[in-house]
Amino acid sequence: MLLIIRAIIIAFLGFSGYFIGLKYNYEIYGTISGAVLGIIAVSIEIYFRKIVPGIIIGGILGISSGLLFAYLIVLPLRLFIGDEIKFVSMILMTIFGYSGLLLGLYKGKSISLASIFRLFRGQSIEENQKILDTSVIIDGRIADICETGFLEGVFILPQFILQELQHIADSPDPMKRARGRRGLDILHKIQKMSHINVRIIDEDFPNIHEVDAKLVALAKLLNAKVITNDYNLNKVAGLHGISVLNINELANSLKPVVLPGESMKVFILKEGKEYNQGVAYLDDGTMVVVENARKFIGKNAEVTVTSVLQTTAGRMIFTKLKEEYEHEEVRTAK
């Protein structure tokens, strides 16, 4: 649709150039000139679509402030400099105007049209706002992270998220009902924390039906971050330029680093997929696959790491029994 509109603009200016040229017997030149002007207009429109509006606003405010500051400095200098004031004024205007422009462009990245509209509507703009997703509330780990002090500021809880949580808590399915009620308990726990301010807002988007899409729209409106552990929401929000705090990514990054050759003691819990394998789990939930450990199921075993595999679902550590690993090392050395 946008391509059709741009083509119509170029064609319209081309025809306009033709009729203007017809008046002066320069139909071809008029048509070419009109089409070129249309192409230039469309190119400018495409260029400005890529520019964040906040950068333009910040640049205008910055250069205006710089020129005003330079003018205020020039006023008292008129009494001392005299005829040289024009030269000094030009230098000061250039320095402060350019400096103000650069500062405005840099700071303008955080300015959005939505935040300006919110100011006109009498709503304050707060920094460090985070919107809670339903999945991260039900997950529960967010409360533990908040207790450690790694997260602080304002937590935004939209009414549509609270309604979804209440709907889950009222579900006839016992499992869903338990998860929903746990989510409500987690919210009460976070509300009691002194360094966290949980704010319930009524902002809604009637034209948007999906909850995830509403979350993205609200985050853009408030210039806020989204806290989630939903993989798809993480990707969609990232495409819209929204900062995402993913609890699963945080958990994966905090898992201890193990290297091939390191030893550890694990409890063999069950049989693995391959023949004679045993499976154990670390305290953080990382799966440890132990070769030739079927006989150790239900027992502790000392193992040595052979390799580590990172997948989208998490990390897997492949190991061998320490005695077998050492025997292989001795045999290889000989």
C-alpha positions as CSV (number, residue, x, y, z in Angstrom):
1,M,0.0,0.0,0.0
2,L,2.8,2.4,0.9
3,L,4.6,1.6,-2.4
4,I,1.4,2.5,-4.3
5,I,1.1,5.8,-2.5
6,R,4.7,6.7,-3.2
7,A,4.2,5.8,-6.9
8,I,1.1,8.0,-7.1
9,I,3.1,10.9,-5.6
10,I,5.9,10.5,-8.2
11,A,3.3,10.2,-11.0
12,F,1.3,13.2,-9.8
13,L,4.4,15.4,-9.6
14,G,5.5,14.1,-13.0
15,F,2.1,15.1,-14.5
16,S,2.2,18.4,-12.8
17,G,5.6,19.1,-14.3
18,Y,4.3,18.1,-17.7
19,F,1.4,20.6,-17.6
20,I,3.7,23.4,-16.3
21,G,6.2,22.6,-19.0
22,L,3.4,22.6,-21.6
23,K,2.8,26.2,-20.9
24,Y,6.3,27.1,-21.8
25,N,6.8,24.4,-24.5
26,Y,9.1,22.3,-22.3
27,E,6.9,19.3,-21.8
28,I,9.7,16.7,-21.5
29,Y,11.9,18.8,-19.2
30,G,8.8,19.6,-17.1
31,T,7.8,15.9,-16.8
32,I,11.4,14.9,-15.9
33,S,11.7,17.7,-13.3
34,G,8.4,16.8,-11.7
35,A,9.3,13.1,-11.5
36,V,12.8,13.9,-10.0
37,L,11.1,16.1,-7.4
38,G,8.7,13.3,-6.6
39,I,11.6,10.9,-6.2
40,I,13.4,13.3,-3.9
41,A,10.3,13.8,-1.8
42,V,9.8,10.0,-1.5
43,S,13.5,9.6,-0.6
44,I,13.2,12.2,2.2
45,E,10.1,10.6,3.5
46,I,11.8,7.1,3.6
47,Y,14.9,8.7,5.3
48,F,12.8,10.4,8.0
49,R,10.8,7.2,8.7
50,K,14.1,5.6,9.9
51,I,14.8,8.5,12.3
52,V,13.5,8.2,15.8
53,P,11.2,11.2,16.5
54,G,12.8,11.7,19.9
55,I,16.2,12.4,18.2
56,I,14.7,15.2,16.1
57,I,13.0,16.7,19.1
58,G,16.1,16.4,21.2
59,G,18.3,18.0,18.4
60,I,15.9,21.0,18.0
61,L,15.7,21.6,21.8
62,G,19.5,21.1,22.1
63,I,20.5,23.6,19.4
64,S,17.9,26.1,20.6
65,S,19.2,25.9,24.2
66,G,22.8,26.3,23.0
67,L,22.0,29.4,20.9
68,L,20.0,30.9,23.7
69,F,22.9,30.3,26.2
70,A,25.4,31.8,23.8
71,Y,23.1,34.9,23.3
72,L,22.9,35.4,27.1
73,I,26.7,35.3,27.3
74,V,27.1,37.8,24.5
75,L,24.8,40.4,26.1
76,P,27.1,41.5,28.9
77,L,30.2,41.1,26.7
78,R,28.9,44.0,24.4
79,L,29.9,46.5,27.1
80,F,33.6,45.4,27.0
81,I,34.3,44.2,23.5
82,G,32.6,46.8,21.3
83,D,33.1,46.3,17.6
84,E,34.5,42.8,17.9
85,I,31.2,41.6,19.4
86,K,30.0,40.2,16.0
87,F,33.0,38.0,15.6
88,V,32.9,36.7,19.2
89,S,29.1,36.3,18.9
90,M,29.6,34.1,15.8
91,I,32.2,31.9,17.5
92,L,30.1,31.5,20.7
93,M,26.9,30.7,18.7
94,T,28.8,28.1,16.7
95,I,30.4,26.4,19.7
96,F,27.3,26.4,22.0
97,G,24.8,25.7,19.2
98,Y,26.8,22.7,17.9
99,S,27.4,21.4,21.5
100,G,23.7,21.7,22.3
101,L,22.8,19.9,19.1
102,L,25.1,16.9,19.9
103,L,23.8,16.8,23.5
104,G,20.2,17.0,22.3
105,L,20.7,14.2,19.7
106,Y,22.3,12.0,22.4
107,K,19.6,12.6,25.0
108,G,16.8,12.6,22.5
109,K,17.1,8.8,22.1
110,S,15.1,8.4,25.3
111,I,12.4,10.8,24.2
112,S,9.3,9.4,22.6
113,L,6.1,11.0,21.2
114,A,4.2,8.8,23.6
115,S,6.0,10.3,26.6
116,I,5.4,13.8,25.4
117,F,1.6,13.1,25.0
118,R,1.7,11.6,28.5
119,L,3.1,14.9,29.8
120,F,0.3,16.9,28.2
121,R,-2.2,14.5,29.7
122,G,-0.7,15.3,33.2
123,Q,0.9,11.9,33.6
124,S,4.4,11.8,35.0
125,I,7.3,10.1,33.2
126,E,9.2,7.8,35.5
127,E,12.5,6.1,34.9
128,N,13.3,2.4,35.5
129,Q,9.8,1.2,34.9
130,K,9.4,-2.6,34.3
131,I,6.2,-4.3,33.2
132,L,5.5,-7.8,34.6
133,D,4.4,-10.5,32.3
134,T,1.9,-13.2,33.4
135,S,4.5,-16.0,32.8
136,V,7.1,-14.4,35.1
137,I,4.6,-13.8,37.9
138,I,3.5,-17.5,37.8
139,D,7.1,-18.7,37.6
140,G,7.8,-17.2,41.0
141,R,11.6,-16.7,40.8
142,I,11.0,-12.9,40.3
143,A,10.3,-12.6,44.0
144,D,13.6,-14.2,45.0
145,I,15.5,-12.0,42.6
146,C,13.8,-8.9,44.1
147,E,14.6,-10.0,47.6
148,T,18.3,-10.1,46.7
149,G,18.1,-6.4,45.7
150,F,19.2,-7.0,42.0
151,L,15.8,-5.5,40.8
152,E,14.3,-2.3,42.1
153,G,12.2,0.6,40.9
154,V,8.6,0.7,39.7
155,F,6.9,-2.6,38.6
156,I,4.0,-1.9,36.3
157,L,1.1,-4.4,36.5
158,P,-1.5,-3.7,33.8
159,Q,-5.2,-4.6,34.6
160,F,-5.3,-6.9,31.6
161,I,-2.4,-9.0,33.1
162,L,-4.1,-9.1,36.5
163,Q,-7.4,-10.2,34.8
164,E,-5.5,-13.0,33.0
165,L,-3.9,-14.1,36.2
166,Q,-7.3,-14.1,38.0
167,H,-8.8,-16.1,35.1
168,I,-6.1,-18.7,35.5
169,A,-6.6,-18.8,39.3
170,D,-10.4,-19.5,38.7
171,S,-9.7,-22.2,36.2
172,P,-11.5,-25.6,36.7
173,D,-8.2,-27.3,36.0
174,P,-6.5,-27.9,39.4
175,M,-3.0,-27.4,38.0
176,K,-3.8,-24.1,36.3
177,R,-5.7,-23.0,39.4
178,A,-2.7,-23.7,41.6
179,R,-0.4,-21.8,39.3
180,G,-2.7,-18.8,39.2
181,R,-3.0,-18.7,43.0
182,R,0.7,-19.0,43.3
183,G,1.1,-16.0,41.0
184,L,-1.3,-13.9,43.1
185,D,0.7,-14.9,46.2
186,I,4.0,-13.8,44.5
187,L,2.4,-10.4,43.7
188,H,1.5,-9.9,47.3
189,K,5.0,-10.9,48.4
190,I,6.6,-8.3,46.0
191,Q,4.1,-5.6,47.1
192,K,5.4,-5.9,50.6
193,M,9.0,-5.2,49.6
194,S,10.1,-1.7,50.5
195,H,12.4,-1.2,47.5
196,I,9.8,-2.2,45.0
197,N,6.8,-0.1,44.0
198,V,4.1,-2.2,42.4
199,R,1.7,0.0,40.4
200,I,-1.6,-1.3,38.9
201,I,-2.6,0.7,35.9
202,D,-5.8,0.7,33.8
203,E,-4.1,1.5,30.5
204,D,-5.6,-0.8,27.9
205,F,-5.7,-1.2,24.1
206,P,-9.2,-2.2,23.0
207,N,-8.2,-2.7,19.4
208,I,-5.5,-5.2,20.4
209,H,-6.8,-8.6,21.4
210,E,-3.6,-10.6,22.3
211,V,-2.1,-10.0,25.7
212,D,1.5,-10.2,24.5
213,A,0.7,-7.5,21.8
214,K,-0.9,-5.3,24.5
215,L,2.3,-5.7,26.6
216,V,4.5,-4.6,23.7
217,A,2.2,-1.6,23.0
218,L,2.2,-0.6,26.7
219,A,6.0,-0.9,26.9
220,K,6.4,1.4,23.9
221,L,4.0,3.9,25.4
222,L,5.7,4.0,28.8
223,N,9.2,3.5,27.5
224,A,9.5,0.6,30.0
225,K,11.3,-2.7,30.1
226,V,9.4,-6.0,30.0
227,I,10.2,-8.8,32.6
228,T,9.3,-12.2,31.2
229,N,10.5,-15.8,30.7
230,D,8.4,-16.2,27.5
231,Y,10.7,-16.9,24.5
232,N,8.3,-15.7,21.9
233,L,7.5,-12.4,23.8
234,N,11.2,-11.9,24.2
235,K,11.8,-12.0,20.4
236,V,8.7,-9.9,19.5
237,A,9.6,-7.2,22.0
238,G,13.2,-7.2,20.8
239,L,12.0,-6.6,17.2
240,H,10.1,-3.5,18.5
241,G,13.2,-2.2,20.2
242,I,12.0,-2.9,23.7
243,S,14.4,-3.9,26.4
244,V,13.6,-7.3,27.9
245,L,14.7,-8.8,31.2
246,N,14.4,-12.6,30.7
247,I,14.5,-14.6,33.9
248,N,15.5,-17.8,32.0
249,E,18.5,-16.0,30.4
250,L,19.5,-14.7,33.8
251,A,19.3,-18.2,35.3
252,N,21.4,-19.7,32.5
253,S,24.1,-17.0,32.8
254,L,24.4,-17.7,36.6
255,K,25.0,-21.4,36.2
256,P,28.5,-22.4,37.3
257,V,31.0,-22.8,34.5
258,V,32.5,-26.2,34.2
259,L,35.4,-27.2,31.9
260,P,36.4,-30.6,30.4
261,G,38.7,-32.4,32.9
262,E,37.0,-31.0,36.1
263,S,35.7,-33.5,38.6
264,M,32.4,-33.3,40.6
265,K,30.3,-35.5,42.8
266,V,26.7,-36.2,41.6
267,F,23.8,-38.4,42.6
268,I,22.7,-40.7,39.7
269,L,19.0,-40.3,39.6
270,K,17.8,-42.3,36.6
271,E,18.8,-44.2,33.4
272,G,19.8,-42.2,30.4
273,K,18.5,-42.5,26.8
274,E,21.6,-44.3,25.5
275,Y,22.7,-47.8,26.7
276,N,24.2,-47.9,30.2
277,Q,24.0,-44.2,30.7
278,G,23.1,-42.5,34.0
279,V,21.5,-39.1,34.5
280,A,22.1,-36.7,37.4
281,Y,21.1,-33.1,38.0
282,L,23.0,-30.2,39.6
283,D,21.4,-27.9,42.2
284,D,20.6,-25.4,39.5
285,G,18.8,-28.1,37.4
286,T,21.5,-28.7,34.8
287,M,21.4,-32.2,33.4
288,V,24.6,-34.3,33.9
289,V,24.9,-37.4,31.6
290,V,27.2,-40.0,33.0
291,E,28.5,-42.8,30.7
292,N,28.5,-46.4,32.0
293,A,26.8,-45.3,35.2
294,R,23.6,-47.4,35.1
295,K,24.9,-49.5,38.0
296,F,25.2,-46.4,40.2
297,I,21.5,-45.4,39.9
298,G,20.3,-44.3,43.4
299,K,24.0,-43.7,44.5
300,N,26.6,-41.0,44.6
301,A,29.4,-41.1,42.0
302,E,32.5,-39.1,41.3
303,V,32.6,-38.1,37.7
304,T,34.9,-36.1,35.3
305,V,33.5,-33.6,32.7
306,T,34.3,-34.6,29.1
307,S,32.2,-31.9,27.2
308,V,29.5,-29.3,27.7
309,L,26.6,-28.7,25.3
310,Q,24.6,-25.5,25.3
311,T,21.1,-25.7,23.8
312,T,18.1,-23.4,23.6
313,A,16.5,-25.4,26.4
314,G,19.5,-25.1,28.7
315,R,22.9,-26.7,29.2
316,M,23.9,-30.4,29.3
317,I,27.1,-31.7,30.8
318,F,28.6,-35.0,29.6
319,T,30.8,-36.9,31.9
320,K,32.5,-40.2,32.6
321,L,33.1,-42.0,35.9
322,K,36.3,-40.6,37.3
323,E,38.1,-43.9,37.5
324,E,37.3,-44.7,33.9
325,Y,38.4,-41.3,32.8
326,E,41.8,-41.6,34.6
327,H,42.4,-45.0,33.2
328,E,41.8,-43.7,29.6
329,E,44.2,-40.8,30.3
330,V,46.9,-43.2,31.5
331,R,46.4,-45.4,28.5
332,T,46.5,-42.4,26.1
333,A,49.7,-41.2,27.8
334,K,51.4,-44.6,27.2
